[in-house]
Amino acid sequence: MALSEITKVAIILTAFFLPILTYLYYTGSLRSKSSGPLPPPTKITSLFIYPIKSCHGISVPSTRLLPTGLDLDRQWMWVTYPDYKFLTIRNLSKMTLIRPSYDASTDTLSITAPAPNSIDGKLGFSIPAHPSSEWLASNTEIVPATVWSTTTTAHCYSTKLTGPFNEFFGKEVRLVYKPPVSDSPRALNGNGAKKVLGRDASTCFADLMPVLVGCENSIAELNERLKKADDLTIDITRFRPNILVKGHEPWSEDRWKSVRLTPSVGAAAWKLGMDSLGLDVVARCARCHVPNVDTETGEEHKRQPWDTLMKYRRIDPGITFKPCFGMLCVPRVKGGKIDVGMQLEVTQTTDSHRYVSGM
Ligand SMILES: *[C@@H]1O[C@H](CO)[C@@H](O)[C@H](O)[C@H]1NC(C)=O
């Protein structure tokens, strides 16, 4: 019996591909790494940028997601002088009273803080939010700045601008800047290191990863507990998320493995073929005492939310002595616009998150 040409081709193709497909299946490459069904899309309810590490944040309706994080997020930081070591809320809780504001019409970042020993006096200065290399060359000098265990090159501003802030800190400080695109990117460590993530990724001055995603449903659940324990509720900005979403079941984000951001249903941009923005969810965010600081007053609560979190949120096998809140993400994008109202879709979940120290 003569086989038709098509049948012959089919047999040859099957003989060729079947072993390859079988191999890929058994090595896991073709099996879904998800466990359980994926949740429905949830909505972005706020976007926050914290231009200067540890200082007050800004809520924005829209911004750009860059490989290093949200535009203008933690591209600046205060450092000691003369050794350029990072300063955070952990060193001085009132750093959160330093308020950056952004004027899009002039692309300017203005920084103000209450003047010490004064009732309503203010310190302040303004700088270009997206400085050109010419501006940086004539107004800053290159210094080695240290964040935790990594040292990276940064642009240091003149004390003609920042001098009055020495008084606020009670010591000599400098302000440094790292542009999101740099010849010497600050490579991610820990769960973001190349050998773990599988590609090169970097950020500016965030502790660990480019983006922190938080869920309203989880902070609401935490607030119920705080209300019972200490008659207290706290604002989400204490956890310094960048992308806040409504979320699903409280804490179900603990298992997210990858997500993508897509325009809200019916948005015109979607029809124009706008790409979705993918992010790898690389780790849970293990917390320190920083969320105990009220971001409006700079005052640190002696117990909460730390004590409550320690009771039920020590859930990561890689860092059992710290409670977790929020998910650390690394964008898989060259850049894209991101807006409040966009949808976040969970594209993969996992049971094997494990925090790898990267500080
Ligand atoms: C600021 O706090 C960090 C984190 O606790 C610490 O590593 C650093 O040495 C402190 N720096 C100064 C100047 O106190």
The ligand as an SDF file (V2000), in Angstrom:
LIG
                    3D

 14 14  0  0  0  0  0  0  0  0999 V2000
   22.7590   53.4540   58.4180 C   0  0  0  0  0  0  0  0  0  0  0  0
   21.9650   52.2900   58.5740 O   0  0  0  0  0  0  0  0  0  0  0  0
   22.4060   51.1690   57.8400 C   0  0  0  0  0  0  0  0  0  0  0  0
   21.3600   50.0800   58.0150 C   0  0  0  0  0  0  0  0  0  0  0  0
   21.0710   49.8100   59.3390 O   0  0  0  0  0  0  0  0  0  0  0  0
   23.7930   50.7520   58.3000 C   0  0  0  0  0  0  0  0  0  0  0  0
   24.2400   49.6580   57.5350 O   0  0  0  0  0  0  0  0  0  0  0  0
   24.7280   51.9420   58.1110 C   0  0  0  0  0  0  0  0  0  0  0  0
   26.0160   51.6210   58.6050 O   0  0  0  0  0  0  0  0  0  0  0  0
   24.1950   53.1700   58.8400 C   0  0  0  0  0  0  0  0  0  0  0  0
   25.0370   54.3120   58.5060 N   0  0  0  0  0  0  0  0  0  0  0  0
   25.3770   55.2280   59.3890 C   0  0  0  0  0  0  0  0  0  0  0  0
   26.2700   56.3100   58.8800 C   0  0  0  0  0  0  0  0  0  0  0  0
   25.0020   55.2200   60.5570 O   0  0  0  0  0  0  0  0  0  0  0  0
  1  2  1  0
  1 10  1  0
  2  3  1  0
  3  4  1  0
  3  6  1  0
  4  5  1  0
  6  7  1  0
  6  8  1  0
  8  9  1  0
  8 10  1  0
 10 11  1  0
 11 12  1  0
 12 13  1  0
 12 14  2  0
M  END
$$$$
